[in-house]
Amino acid sequence: MIKLKLAEVLARKRLSIVELSDRTGITVRDLEVLRDQKALALRLKTLDCLCRSLGCQPGELIEYVMDES
């Protein structure tokens, strides 16, 4: 399972979803979907935009977690 760690990165950077939306141009709703693990896909263009705006690497936003089943 792929886990998006947007909430952790935002907390570490002390940024709100609204601030990140202003920086990236990504809607607050779309960022909430990513933050809340509801996204079914993530475009590389979106990942690039998030990394550039947050000053981080893709590995800081994405984690692979082994499924226990």
Backbone as a chain_set.jsonl record, in Angstrom:
{"seq": "MIKLKLAEVLARKRLSIVELSDRTGITVRDLEVLRDQKALALRLKTLDCLCRSLGCQPGELIEYVMDES", "coords": {"N": [[0.85, -1.181, 0.0], [0.54, 2.199, -0.803], [1.373, 5.051, 0.964], [0.564, 8.386, 1.528], [2.342, 11.009, 2.878], [1.556, 13.616, 3.446], [0.279, 15.06, 5.514], [2.099, 14.788, 7.649], [4.373, 16.082, 6.621], [3.373, 18.666, 6.238], [2.84, 19.354, 8.909], [5.431, 19.277, 9.969], [6.597, 21.361, 8.541], [5.064, 23.378, 9.421], [2.763, 24.348, 8.074], [-0.422, 25.194, 6.713], [-3.197, 23.606, 5.018], [-4.488, 25.494, 3.441], [-2.504, 27.447, 3.086], [-0.651, 25.919, 1.633], [-2.189, 25.415, -0.629], [-2.387, 28.019, -1.656], [0.299, 28.415, -2.359], [0.734, 26.426, -4.291], [-1.389, 26.337, -6.11], [-3.068, 24.241, -6.221], [-6.241, 22.968, -5.474], [-7.853, 23.383, -2.278], [-9.584, 21.306, -1.601], [-8.628, 19.172, -3.221], [-6.091, 18.866, -2.083], [-6.845, 18.088, 0.467], [-7.925, 15.574, -0.084], [-5.607, 14.206, -0.818], [-4.136, 14.451, 1.595], [-5.775, 13.057, 3.375], [-5.565, 10.418, 2.625], [-7.257, 9.509, 0.588], [-6.899, 9.571, -2.094], [-6.765, 8.053, -5.294], [-4.904, 8.107, -7.235], [-1.854, 9.781, -8.169], [-0.554, 12.368, -9.891], [2.554, 12.825, -11.569], [3.216, 15.44, -12.135], [1.778, 16.812, -10.167], [3.029, 15.807, -7.873], [5.604, 16.815, -8.324], [5.06, 19.57, -8.142], [4.221, 19.754, -5.46], [6.572, 18.926, -4.121], [8.364, 20.932, -4.927], [7.127, 23.22, -3.816], [7.112, 22.593, -1.106], [9.735, 22.175, -0.572], [10.975, 19.625, -0.521], [11.851, 16.124, -0.97], [10.513, 13.535, -3.162], [10.395, 11.095, -1.74], [9.935, 11.908, 0.836], [7.296, 12.438, 0.879], [5.954, 10.182, 0.044], [5.364, 6.82, 0.933], [5.954, 3.345, 1.017], [4.042, 0.825, 2.357], [3.964, -2.366, 3.652], [1.317, -4.584, 3.041], [-0.558, -6.17, 5.506], [-2.193, -8.35, 5.152]], "CA": [[0.0, 0.0, 0.0], [1.259, 3.467, -0.858], [0.862, 6.027, 1.93], [1.002, 9.761, 1.316], [2.68, 11.595, 4.177], [1.37, 15.058, 3.334], [-0.047, 15.63, 6.83], [3.33, 14.855, 8.439], [5.241, 17.12, 6.051], [2.758, 19.959, 6.564], [3.053, 19.619, 10.338], [6.847, 19.566, 10.163], [6.871, 22.678, 7.939], [4.126, 24.323, 10.051], [1.948, 24.934, 7.015], [-1.804, 24.73, 6.624], [-3.652, 23.22, 3.68], [-4.807, 26.721, 2.712], [-1.22, 28.037, 2.68], [-0.091, 25.095, 0.564], [-3.019, 25.673, -1.798], [-1.957, 29.31, -2.199], [1.639, 28.24, -2.943], [0.774, 25.48, -5.402], [-2.5, 26.462, -7.04], [-3.895, 23.034, -6.088], [-7.385, 23.332, -4.635], [-7.868, 22.884, -0.901], [-10.273, 20.003, -1.623], [-7.711, 18.164, -3.758], [-5.046, 18.638, -1.073], [-7.468, 17.308, 1.551], [-8.024, 14.195, -0.566], [-4.253, 13.65, -0.683], [-3.789, 14.401, 3.021], [-6.617, 12.087, 4.078], [-5.35, 9.083, 2.051], [-8.415, 9.155, -0.222], [-6.533, 9.652, -3.507], [-6.534, 6.799, -5.991], [-3.755, 8.317, -8.114], [-1.116, 11.029, -7.964], [0.197, 12.703, -11.094], [3.928, 13.263, -11.339], [3.19, 16.9, -12.162], [1.325, 17.227, -8.835], [4.118, 15.476, -6.95], [6.65, 17.804, -8.581], [4.591, 20.854, -7.603], [4.256, 19.651, -3.998], [7.974, 18.893, -3.686], [8.935, 22.26, -5.142], [6.528, 24.16, -2.869], [7.44, 22.198, 0.272], [11.172, 22.046, -0.441], [11.254, 18.266, -0.073], [12.034, 15.083, -1.969], [9.336, 12.676, -3.263], [10.415, 10.09, -0.686], [9.416, 12.482, 2.078], [5.834, 12.51, 0.738], [5.397, 8.881, -0.318], [5.948, 5.688, 1.645], [5.361, 2.053, 0.727], [3.797, 0.06, 3.58], [3.551, -3.726, 3.339], [-0.031, -4.957, 3.46], [-0.443, -7.273, 6.47], [-3.08, -9.478, 4.825]], "C": [[0.894, 1.241, 0.0], [0.586, 4.443, 0.1], [1.431, 7.399, 1.581], [1.194, 10.426, 2.682], [2.555, 13.12, 4.161], [1.091, 15.698, 4.688], [1.216, 15.796, 7.676], [4.254, 15.967, 7.947], [4.675, 18.505, 6.36], [2.985, 20.316, 8.029], [4.506, 20.004, 10.597], [7.214, 20.955, 9.639], [5.992, 23.777, 8.54], [3.32, 25.111, 9.012], [0.531, 24.384, 7.09], [-2.105, 24.319, 5.186], [-3.916, 24.464, 2.834], [-3.522, 27.396, 2.229], [-0.593, 27.249, 1.535], [-0.884, 25.283, -0.728], [-2.618, 26.985, -2.459], [-0.611, 29.196, -2.91], [1.613, 27.439, -4.241], [-0.28, 25.719, -6.475], [-3.387, 25.227, -7.056], [-5.031, 23.368, -5.135], [-7.256, 22.713, -3.242], [-8.507, 21.497, -0.868], [-9.357, 18.899, -2.139], [-6.585, 17.86, -2.777], [-5.593, 17.834, 0.103], [-7.598, 15.838, 1.162], [-6.669, 13.507, -0.445], [-3.886, 13.455, 0.782], [-4.512, 13.269, 3.748], [-6.542, 10.67, 3.497], [-6.518, 8.608, 1.2], [-8.099, 9.138, -1.72], [-6.3, 8.264, -4.085], [-5.307, 6.889, -6.897], [-3.113, 9.662, -7.786], [-0.286, 11.28, -9.211], [1.604, 13.153, -10.718], [4.024, 14.785, -11.329], [2.763, 17.458, -10.797], [2.402, 16.971, -7.799], [5.26, 16.472, -7.089], [6.294, 19.15, -7.963], [4.647, 20.848, -6.073], [5.692, 19.689, -3.484], [8.622, 20.266, -3.823], [8.419, 23.247, -4.089], [6.916, 23.868, -1.419], [8.948, 22.079, 0.504], [11.577, 20.664, 0.058], [11.458, 17.336, -1.254], [10.77, 14.215, -2.023], [9.258, 11.625, -2.154], [9.934, 10.597, 0.658], [7.888, 12.534, 2.066], [5.183, 11.155, 0.512], [6.133, 7.785, 0.436], [5.209, 4.42, 1.215], [5.26, 1.277, 2.036], [3.29, -1.318, 3.17], [2.15, -3.991, 3.874], [0.059, -6.197, 4.331], [-1.311, -8.473, 6.123], [-2.459, -10.463, 3.878]], "O": [[1.885, 1.305, 0.728], [-0.629, 4.634, 0.05], [2.634, 7.548, 1.367], [0.3, 10.398, 3.528], [3.349, 13.823, 4.785], [1.617, 16.772, 4.98], [1.39, 16.816, 8.343], [4.842, 16.7, 8.743], [5.426, 19.416, 6.708], [3.291, 21.465, 8.346], [4.784, 20.94, 11.347], [8.047, 21.643, 10.229], [6.147, 24.954, 8.215], [3.213, 26.336, 9.063], [0.321, 23.238, 7.485], [-1.36, 24.645, 4.262], [-3.603, 24.483, 1.644], [-3.457, 27.866, 1.093], [-0.068, 27.829, 0.584], [-0.299, 25.306, -1.811], [-2.519, 27.059, -3.684], [-0.407, 29.818, -3.953], [2.364, 27.725, -5.173], [-0.082, 25.342, -7.63], [-4.352, 25.166, -7.817], [-4.805, 23.988, -4.096], [-6.635, 21.665, -3.061], [-8.014, 20.608, -0.173], [-9.311, 17.811, -1.564], [-6.169, 16.707, -2.655], [-4.889, 16.999, 0.67], [-7.4, 14.956, 1.998], [-6.591, 12.355, -0.017], [-3.378, 12.4, 1.16], [-3.944, 12.608, 4.618], [-7.362, 9.817, 3.838], [-6.747, 7.403, 1.103], [-8.938, 8.734, -2.525], [-5.706, 7.404, -3.435], [-4.738, 5.867, -7.281], [-3.74, 10.55, -7.209], [0.591, 10.484, -9.546], [1.812, 13.782, -9.681], [4.828, 15.352, -10.59], [3.316, 18.453, -10.329], [2.661, 17.817, -6.943], [5.822, 16.922, -6.09], [7.135, 19.793, -7.334], [5.075, 21.828, -5.463], [5.994, 20.4, -2.526], [9.347, 20.706, -2.931], [9.197, 24.023, -3.535], [7.034, 24.784, -0.605], [9.39, 21.904, 1.639], [12.417, 20.541, 0.95], [11.257, 17.726, -2.404], [10.028, 14.156, -1.042], [8.168, 11.303, -1.682], [9.566, 9.807, 1.526], [7.26, 12.659, 3.117], [3.989, 10.993, 0.762], [7.357, 7.812, 0.566], [3.987, 4.424, 1.068], [6.254, 1.09, 2.737], [2.311, -1.433, 2.433], [1.838, -3.661, 5.018], [0.687, -7.18, 3.939], [-1.172, -9.523, 6.749], [-3.09, -11.457, 3.519]]}, "num_chains": 1, "name": "protein.A"}
